[in-house]
Amino acid sequence: MEAKPIKVLLVEDNPEDVLLLERILQKSKGACFELETAESLSATLARLEQGNIDVILLDLSLHDSHGLQTFHDTQAKSPGIPIIVLSGLDDETVALNAVHAGAQDYLVKGRVDSQLITRAMIYAIERTQAKAALHKAEEKYRGIFENAVEGIFQSTPDGHYLSVNPALTRIYGYSSPAELIDSMTDIGKSLYVDPNRRAEFIRVMQKDGVITDFESQIYRKDRSVIWISENARAVRDTQGKLM
């Protein structure tokens, strides 16, 4: 099955550079490209309105825009499309600043070949897609965290909550997650009726890395007592230390 062409928008106002890049892309063996060109920032923004572009090759020096502002205006119009800056030898610093601002890469004109530019564009697309997938996964997790009927929390071994969801806040009788986190500075002393219960929780977590059906009596904010059952797993750093 033939690979889907990668749709490239080349933003360049020098006809010789356009011709050179067209020839370079024609020699590419790693991917198939469909190349469109725009000579100005205004033409670029108008084309991006139509959509259906996979990657942008952007010269920062155009007749109607110059420098980092060219990148910012293009990025604002196409936040989900990877941008690779085309740099002249005299504006590499500006190109690097564009990378720091969010450009996926920069290439120096006259120093690119088909292999380099193909790899740069494919990597830029893959990184952008991976970032979008991660953002989507984080949004999905946040939706589960915020809307679960079970209480969910993260805590440190020394007894501080790092995060709590609205359900746990309600179960413990607090008005907001922030109030619960700020009020509960020592989980072992403040939460459990039996102050040794938290130490047992940590001991099992250190030993097994997982806790299932850990039942305890705890104090709500109003000091009423309820039973809870906790399930938890350890999160460790690269050295194996419990975080």
C-alpha positions in Angstrom: 0.0 0.0 0.0 1.4 3.4 -1.0 2.3 5.7 1.9 0.1 8.8 2.3 2.0 11.9 1.0 3.2 14.4 3.7 1.8 17.8 2.9 4.5 20.5 3.3 3.9 24.2 3.3 7.2 26.0 2.3 7.2 29.6 3.4 10.0 31.2 1.4 10.2 34.4 -0.7 13.4 33.6 -2.5 12.6 31.8 -5.8 16.1 30.2 -5.9 15.7 28.7 -2.4 12.2 27.5 -3.4 13.6 25.7 -6.5 16.5 24.2 -4.5 14.2 22.8 -1.8 11.8 21.4 -4.4 14.7 19.6 -6.0 15.9 18.3 -2.6 12.5 16.9 -1.7 12.1 15.2 -5.1 15.2 13.2 -4.3 13.9 12.0 -1.0 13.7 8.2 -0.7 12.2 8.0 2.8 8.9 9.7 2.2 6.6 11.2 -0.4 5.9 14.9 -0.1 3.3 17.2 -1.6 4.8 20.7 -1.6 3.0 24.0 -1.5 4.6 27.4 -1.3 3.8 30.8 0.2 5.9 33.9 -0.4 4.6 36.0 2.5 3.3 35.8 6.0 -0.2 37.0 4.8 -0.3 34.2 2.2 0.9 31.7 4.8 -1.8 32.6 7.2 -4.5 32.5 4.5 -3.3 29.0 3.4 -3.3 27.7 7.0 -6.9 28.8 7.3 -7.8 26.0 4.9 -6.1 23.3 6.9 -4.7 20.0 5.6 -1.0 20.8 6.2 1.3 18.3 8.0 4.4 20.4 8.5 5.7 23.9 7.8 9.1 24.9 6.6 9.4 28.5 7.6 11.8 31.2 6.5 11.7 33.9 9.2 12.7 36.8 6.8 9.8 37.6 4.5 9.0 40.9 2.7 6.0 41.4 5.1 7.4 40.0 8.3 10.8 39.5 9.8 12.5 37.6 12.7 10.9 35.8 15.6 7.5 37.5 15.0 7.1 35.6 11.8 7.3 32.4 13.8 5.0 33.6 16.5 2.3 34.7 14.0 2.6 31.4 12.1 2.5 29.3 15.3 -0.6 31.2 16.6 -2.4 30.3 13.4 -1.4 26.6 13.4 -0.8 25.5 17.0 -1.1 21.8 16.1 1.3 21.8 13.1 5.0 21.3 13.5 7.2 24.1 12.3 10.8 23.8 11.1 12.6 27.1 10.8 14.7 27.7 7.7 17.7 29.8 8.8 20.3 31.8 7.0 23.8 31.9 8.4 23.2 35.4 9.7 20.1 34.6 11.8 20.9 31.3 13.5 20.5 32.9 16.9 17.0 33.9 15.9 16.3 30.4 14.7 17.5 29.0 18.0 15.2 31.4 19.8 12.3 30.1 17.7 13.2 26.5 18.8 13.1 27.6 22.4 9.7 29.2 21.6 8.3 25.9 20.2 9.7 25.3 16.7 10.5 21.6 16.2 13.9 22.2 14.6 15.8 24.6 12.4 17.8 24.0 9.2 20.4 26.2 7.7 19.8 27.1 4.1 22.5 25.7 1.8 23.4 23.0 4.3 20.5 20.6 3.8 20.2 17.5 1.7 17.2 15.2 1.1 18.1 12.8 3.9 18.5 15.6 6.5 15.3 17.4 5.6 13.3 14.2 5.3 14.4 13.1 8.8 13.8 16.5 10.3 10.2 16.7 9.0 9.3 13.1 9.9 10.7 13.5 13.4 8.9 16.8 13.8 5.6 15.2 12.8 6.1 12.3 15.1 7.1 14.5 18.1 4.1 16.7 17.6 1.7 13.6 17.3 3.3 12.1 20.5 2.8 15.4 22.4 -0.8 15.6 21.2 -1.5 11.9 22.3 0.1 12.6 25.7 -2.1 15.7 26.2 -5.2 13.7 25.2 -4.2 11.0 27.7 -3.6 13.5 30.5 -7.0 15.1 29.8 -8.6 11.6 29.9 -6.9 10.9 33.2 -7.9 14.2 34.6 -11.6 13.5 33.7 -11.4 10.2 35.5 -9.7 11.7 38.5 -12.2 14.6 38.8 -15.4 12.6 38.2 -14.7 9.3 39.9 -17.1 8.4 42.8 -14.2 6.8 44.7 -11.7 8.9 46.6 -8.3 9.1 44.8 -5.1 10.6 46.2 -1.4 10.8 45.9 0.7 11.2 49.1 4.3 11.2 50.1 5.8 8.6 52.5 6.2 11.3 55.2 2.5 12.0 55.2 1.6 14.9 52.9 -1.1 14.8 50.3 0.2 15.8 46.8 -3.3 15.6 45.1 -6.8 14.6 46.1 -9.9 14.4 44.0 -13.3 15.9 44.7 -14.8 12.6 45.8 -12.1 12.1 48.6 -12.8 15.7 49.6 -16.5 15.0 50.1 -15.8 11.7 51.8 -13.5 13.4 54.4 -15.9 16.3 54.8 -13.8 19.1 53.4 -15.0 21.9 51.1 -12.3 21.7 48.5 -9.2 19.6 47.6 -7.0 22.6 48.5 -8.5 22.8 52.0 -7.9 19.0 52.5 -4.3 19.2 51.3 -3.6 22.3 53.4 -5.2 21.0 56.5 -3.8 17.4 56.5 -0.1 18.1 57.0 0.5 14.7 58.8 -1.8 12.0 57.5 -0.7 9.5 60.2 -1.6 11.9 63.1 -4.5 13.8 61.5 -6.5 11.1 59.6 -6.3 7.7 61.3 -8.0 6.9 64.6 -5.2 4.5 65.2 -2.0 6.6 64.7 0.0 3.5 63.9 -2.1 2.7 60.9 -0.3 5.0 58.6 3.1 3.5 59.6 1.6 0.0 58.7 0.4 1.4 55.4 4.0 2.6 54.6 5.6 -0.6 55.8 3.4 -2.7 53.5 4.0 -0.3 50.6 7.8 -0.4 51.1 7.7 -4.2 51.3 5.2 -5.2 48.6 4.7 -2.1 46.5 0.9 -2.7 46.5 -1.8 -2.4 49.1 -5.3 -4.0 48.7 -8.4 -3.6 50.9 -6.5 -1.8 53.7 -9.3 -1.1 56.1 -9.1 1.6 58.8 -11.1 4.0 60.9 -10.5 7.6 60.1 -11.6 11.1 61.3 -13.6 13.3 59.0 -13.2 17.1 59.3 -15.9 17.3 61.9 -14.2 14.5 63.9 -16.9 12.0 63.2 -15.4 8.5 62.5 -16.0 6.4 59.4 -14.4 3.2 58.0 -12.5 3.4 54.7 -10.8 0.7 52.5 -7.7 1.8 50.6 -6.0 0.3 47.6 -2.7 1.8 46.6 0.5 1.2 44.6 4.0 2.5 45.0 5.6 5.0 42.7 9.4 4.9 42.8 12.2 6.9 41.3 14.9 5.5 39.0 16.9 4.4 42.0 13.9 2.5 43.5 13.2 5.0 46.3 9.6 5.3 47.3 8.2 8.6 46.1 
